[in-house]
Amino acid sequence: MGPVRELANVAAGVPGVARLTAALGSRPVKVKDHDDPPGRHIEVQLAVARGHHPLEVARAVRAAVADAATTDTSGPGTAAVLITEAAA
């Protein structure tokens, strides 16, 4: 399993995530590795499930994905989360 699929699974498993979306491109999770300085940046697009606060879900996804991103890279992991839908 590659890093994109692994990180997508991490993001989708966070409580409050209804589904991953691809509103701004072909993939809901994008991974960019950097050599100088070493690290990894992840962008996640998602829909928030009914009954969950979007900001809390975004923060939880960002933390979970950034933490998981550092398992196979020498530098820090950062993450950006874009909420494309929120159930009313």
C-alpha positions as CSV (number, residue, x, y, z in Angstrom):
1,M,0.0,0.0,0.0
2,G,1.5,3.4,-1.0
3,P,1.5,6.5,1.1
4,V,-1.4,8.1,-0.6
5,R,-3.7,5.1,0.0
6,E,-2.5,4.7,3.6
7,L,-3.0,8.4,4.3
8,A,-6.5,8.3,2.7
9,N,-7.4,5.5,5.0
10,V,-6.2,7.4,8.0
11,A,-8.2,10.5,6.9
12,A,-11.4,8.5,6.1
13,G,-11.2,6.8,9.5
14,V,-11.4,10.0,11.5
15,P,-14.8,10.4,13.2
16,G,-16.9,12.9,11.4
17,V,-15.5,12.3,8.0
18,A,-18.4,11.3,5.7
19,R,-16.2,10.6,2.7
20,L,-13.2,11.9,0.9
21,T,-13.9,14.1,-2.1
22,A,-12.0,15.4,-5.2
23,A,-13.6,18.8,-5.7
24,L,-10.4,20.5,-6.7
25,G,-8.8,17.8,-8.8
26,S,-8.6,14.2,-9.6
27,R,-7.6,12.9,-6.2
28,P,-8.9,13.6,-2.7
29,V,-5.5,13.0,-1.1
30,K,-2.3,14.5,-2.5
31,V,1.2,13.9,-1.1
32,K,4.2,16.1,-1.9
33,D,7.6,15.0,-0.6
34,H,10.3,17.6,-0.1
35,D,14.1,17.0,0.0
36,D,15.3,20.4,1.2
37,P,14.3,20.6,4.0
38,P,13.1,17.0,4.2
39,G,9.5,16.5,4.9
40,R,6.1,15.7,3.5
41,H,3.0,17.8,2.9
42,I,-0.5,16.2,2.5
43,E,-3.6,17.9,1.1
44,V,-7.0,16.2,2.0
45,Q,-10.4,17.1,0.6
46,L,-13.4,15.7,2.5
47,A,-17.1,15.9,3.3
48,V,-18.1,16.3,7.0
49,A,-20.8,14.0,8.3
50,R,-24.1,15.3,9.8
51,G,-23.8,16.1,13.5
52,H,-20.1,16.9,13.5
53,H,-18.5,20.3,13.7
54,P,-16.4,21.0,10.6
55,L,-13.6,22.7,12.3
56,E,-13.2,19.9,14.9
57,V,-13.2,17.3,12.1
58,A,-10.6,19.3,10.0
59,R,-8.3,19.6,13.0
60,A,-8.6,15.9,13.8
61,V,-7.9,14.9,10.2
62,R,-5.0,17.3,10.0
63,A,-3.4,15.9,13.2
64,A,-4.0,12.3,12.3
65,V,-2.7,12.6,8.7
66,A,0.4,14.7,9.7
67,D,1.3,12.2,12.3
68,A,0.9,9.2,10.0
69,A,2.9,11.0,7.3
70,T,6.1,10.9,9.3
71,T,6.3,7.1,9.6
72,D,8.3,6.7,6.4
73,T,10.0,10.1,5.9
74,S,12.9,11.7,7.7
75,G,11.3,15.1,8.0
76,P,8.2,16.5,9.6
77,G,4.7,16.0,8.1
78,T,2.3,18.8,7.5
79,A,-1.3,18.7,6.3
80,A,-4.0,20.9,4.9
81,V,-7.6,20.0,5.0
82,L,-10.3,21.4,2.6
83,I,-13.9,20.7,3.6
84,T,-15.9,20.5,0.3
85,E,-19.2,19.6,1.9
86,A,-20.8,19.7,5.3
87,A,-24.1,18.0,6.1
88,A,-26.7,20.3,7.6
